Amino acid sequence: MTAPDTGDRAPGAAADRSSQSGLATALTPVLTIAVSLLGLCLLWGFAANAWPSRAFPGPGQVWQVLLAEAASGDLFYHLGATLARVAAAYVIAMVVGSVMGVFLGSYRGADRFFSPWVILFLNIPALVVIVLAYIWFGLNEAAAIGAVAVNKIPNVVVTMREGAKALDPGYAEMAAVYRFGPLDRIRHVLLPQLQPYLAAASRSGIALIWKIVLVVELLGRSNGVGFQIYLYFQLFDVAAILAYTLAFVAVMLVIELLLVQPVERHATRWRRRPA
């Protein structure tokens, strides 16, 4: 009687267990988020039933308005308008702010001279910048996007300035020894060291920019989520206000989970992970 040959099965079984473990690891964050949001909806529904009021609609009412706005096409039109403004202002703020921040962090004299400017623009209220932009340049798209970008640029400058100050001079010396060109210096020396600061400025930038965009739309645009929120505020339609708000927050959450975090993981793949 011969013993069963299990030598070929062991690697396959180990691979199956490994794949199942990897799938469980990947699904855990998704399930955690789903359970957390479900718990929030249940708490919201309980509070709405305990305190019935037109000013505090339940999740069911908001969901019905959301479906109606989506079916009419208005929801996607206004979401698209707001997302376009967010994207344009984000790109401008990140590019301009990063260049200025790295410059100030690399040259101490320039940093001392321009530091009061940065502090000044950091403390000017966003509402003032928006109103002045509309007065000076008119109620147009360029003024709206520019006002949002100007509000965010000082924050990016501060973050990237600290990143430039923390650069290791040893890597710059190595690049000089190996005669790196300007593009190679930026790609292999500068960007890897600045990546954590870029990620911090980017993540906080998205959260701040879309909030300012809503104010810009409320004050001087004829479309977008902010415009719709202002319209339904005049009608005292809280369910519609919450529907548009939650729709846009959901879009930003999807961008965070499917775009921002994967890009950040890819950019930091060279870093050693904790065991």
CORBEL-V569776 format. One record per residue. N is the residue number from 1. RES is the residue in three letters. PSI is psi in degrees with one decimal (* if undefined). Layout:
N/RES/PSI + N/RES/PSI
This chain:
1/MET/128.0 + 2/THR/145.7 + 3/ALA/144.3 + 4/PRO/142.0 + 5/ASP/110.1 + 6/THR/7.2 + 7/GLY/-36.7 + 8/ASP/-19.0 + 9/ARG/-30.1 + 10/ALA/-47.9 + 11/PRO/-39.3 + 12/GLY/-43.0 + 13/ALA/-39.8 + 14/ALA/-38.9 + 15/ALA/-39.4 + 16/ASP/-43.8 + 17/ARG/-39.1 + 18/SER/-41.7 + 19/SER/-38.9 + 20/GLN/-40.1 + 21/SER/-40.4 + 22/GLY/-38.6 + 23/LEU/-42.4 + 24/ALA/-39.9 + 25/THR/-38.9 + 26/ALA/-34.5 + 27/LEU/-21.7 + 28/THR/-48.9 + 29/PRO/-38.5 + 30/VAL/-46.6 + 31/LEU/-37.9 + 32/THR/-44.6 + 33/ILE/-43.1 + 34/ALA/-45.0 + 35/VAL/-40.1 + 36/SER/-45.2 + 37/LEU/-36.7 + 38/LEU/-42.3 + 39/GLY/-39.0 + 40/LEU/-42.2 + 41/CYS/-40.2 + 42/LEU/-42.2 + 43/LEU/-40.9 + 44/TRP/-46.4 + 45/GLY/-40.1 + 46/PHE/-44.4 + 47/ALA/-38.7 + 48/ALA/-36.4 + 49/ASN/-33.9 + 50/ALA/-26.9 + 51/TRP/72.9 + 52/PRO/124.4 + 53/SER/148.5 + 54/ARG/-25.5 + 55/ALA/-8.1 + 56/PHE/74.9 + 57/PRO/154.8 + 58/GLY/172.8 + 59/PRO/-34.9 + 60/GLY/-42.6 + 61/GLN/-42.6 + 62/VAL/-39.1 + 63/TRP/-40.0 + 64/GLN/-42.1 + 65/VAL/-39.9 + 66/LEU/-43.8 + 67/LEU/-40.6 + 68/ALA/-42.8 + 69/GLU/-36.7 + 70/ALA/-40.6 + 71/ALA/-34.9 + 72/SER/-15.9 + 73/GLY/-10.8 + 74/ASP/-38.7 + 75/LEU/-48.6 + 76/PHE/-35.1 + 77/TYR/-48.5 + 78/HIS/-35.5 + 79/LEU/-42.7 + 80/GLY/-41.7 + 81/ALA/-43.7 + 82/THR/-42.6 + 83/LEU/-36.9 + 84/ALA/-41.6 + 85/ARG/-40.4 + 86/VAL/-45.9 + 87/ALA/-45.1 + 88/ALA/-47.4 + 89/ALA/-36.7 + 90/TYR/-46.3 + 91/VAL/-46.2 + 92/ILE/-47.2 + 93/ALA/-42.2 + 94/MET/-42.3 + 95/VAL/-53.3 + 96/VAL/-46.5 + 97/GLY/-37.5 + 98/SER/-44.7 + 99/VAL/-46.5 + 100/MET/-40.9 + 101/GLY/-43.5 + 102/VAL/-38.8 + 103/PHE/-47.6 + 104/LEU/-36.7 + 105/GLY/-21.4 + 106/SER/-21.6 + 107/TYR/108.8 + 108/ARG/-38.7 + 109/GLY/-44.0 + 110/ALA/-36.7 + 111/ASP/-42.6 + 112/ARG/-38.0 + 113/PHE/-44.1 + 114/PHE/-4.9 + 115/SER/-42.2 + 116/PRO/-33.3 + 117/TRP/-46.1 + 118/VAL/-43.7 + 119/ILE/-40.2 + 120/LEU/-49.8 + 121/PHE/-27.1 + 122/LEU/-30.2 + 123/ASN/0.8 + 124/ILE/125.6 + 125/PRO/144.6 + 126/ALA/-37.1 + 127/LEU/-38.6 + 128/VAL/-43.8 + 129/VAL/-41.8 + 130/ILE/-46.9 + 131/VAL/-44.5 + 132/LEU/-38.4 + 133/ALA/-41.0 + 134/TYR/-36.6 + 135/ILE/-44.4 + 136/TRP/-38.4 + 137/PHE/-5.2 + 138/GLY/168.1 + 139/LEU/73.6 + 140/ASN/172.6 + 141/GLU/-39.1 + 142/ALA/-41.7 + 143/ALA/-39.4 + 144/ALA/-49.8 + 145/ILE/-40.6 + 146/GLY/-40.1 + 147/ALA/-40.7 + 148/VAL/-44.3 + 149/ALA/-42.7 + 150/VAL/-34.6 + 151/ASN/-29.6 + 152/LYS/-27.6 + 153/ILE/-45.1 + 154/PRO/-36.5 + 155/ASN/-41.4 + 156/VAL/-40.4 + 157/VAL/-46.5 + 158/VAL/-45.9 + 159/THR/-47.3 + 160/MET/-28.0 + 161/ARG/-42.8 + 162/GLU/-36.3 + 163/GLY/-41.1 + 164/ALA/-35.3 + 165/LYS/-25.4 + 166/ALA/2.9 + 167/LEU/140.3 + 168/ASP/117.0 + 169/PRO/-19.8 + 170/GLY/-36.2 + 171/TYR/-35.1 + 172/ALA/-38.3 + 173/GLU/-40.0 + 174/MET/-41.9 + 175/ALA/-35.6 + 176/ALA/-39.3 + 177/VAL/-43.0 + 178/TYR/6.4 + 179/ARG/51.6 + 180/PHE/141.1 + 181/GLY/172.0 + 182/PRO/-43.1 + 183/LEU/-39.9 + 184/ASP/-36.6 + 185/ARG/-44.1 + 186/ILE/-44.3 + 187/ARG/-43.2 + 188/HIS/-16.0 + 189/VAL/-51.6 + 190/LEU/-55.2 + 191/LEU/-42.8 + 192/PRO/-35.4 + 193/GLN/-31.1 + 194/LEU/-6.7 + 195/GLN/-45.5 + 196/PRO/-36.1 + 197/TYR/-37.8 + 198/LEU/-41.6 + 199/ALA/-42.4 + 200/ALA/-45.0 + 201/ALA/-37.7 + 202/SER/-47.1 + 203/ARG/-46.4 + 204/SER/-30.0 + 205/GLY/-44.1 + 206/ILE/-44.0 + 207/ALA/-38.7 + 208/LEU/-40.4 + 209/ILE/-44.7 + 210/TRP/-27.7 + 211/LYS/-39.8 + 212/ILE/-35.5 + 213/VAL/-39.1 + 214/LEU/-38.4 + 215/VAL/-41.1 + 216/VAL/-43.7 + 217/GLU/-35.7 + 218/LEU/-35.9 + 219/LEU/-30.8 + 220/GLY/20.7 + 221/ARG/156.7 + 222/SER/12.2 + 223/ASN/175.2 + 224/GLY/166.2 + 225/VAL/-40.3 + 226/GLY/-39.7 + 227/PHE/-43.3 + 228/GLN/-38.9 + 229/ILE/-41.8 + 230/TYR/-40.0 + 231/LEU/-48.0 + 232/TYR/-21.3 + 233/PHE/-41.0 + 234/GLN/-30.9 + 235/LEU/-3.3 + 236/PHE/40.6 + 237/ASP/87.6 + 238/VAL/-34.2 + 239/ALA/-42.1 + 240/ALA/-37.7 + 241/ILE/-46.8 + 242/LEU/-34.1 + 243/ALA/-48.6 + 244/TYR/-38.5 + 245/THR/-49.2 + 246/LEU/-33.6 + 247/ALA/-44.9 + 248/PHE/-38.4 + 249/VAL/-38.6 + 250/ALA/-40.8 + 251/VAL/-44.3 + 252/MET/-33.8 + 253/LEU/-41.5 + 254/VAL/-42.3 + 255/ILE/-41.2 + 256/GLU/-45.1 + 257/LEU/-36.9 + 258/LEU/-15.0 + 259/LEU/-56.7 + 260/VAL/-51.6 + 261/GLN/-43.8 + 262/PRO/-40.6 + 263/VAL/-40.7 + 264/GLU/-41.4 + 265/ARG/-39.8 + 266/HIS/-39.4 + 267/ALA/-26.3 + 268/THR/21.9 + 269/ARG/-21.7 + 270/TRP/-14.1 + 271/ARG/147.5 + 272/ARG/128.4 + 273/ARG/145.8 + 274/PRO/145.0 + 275/ALA/*
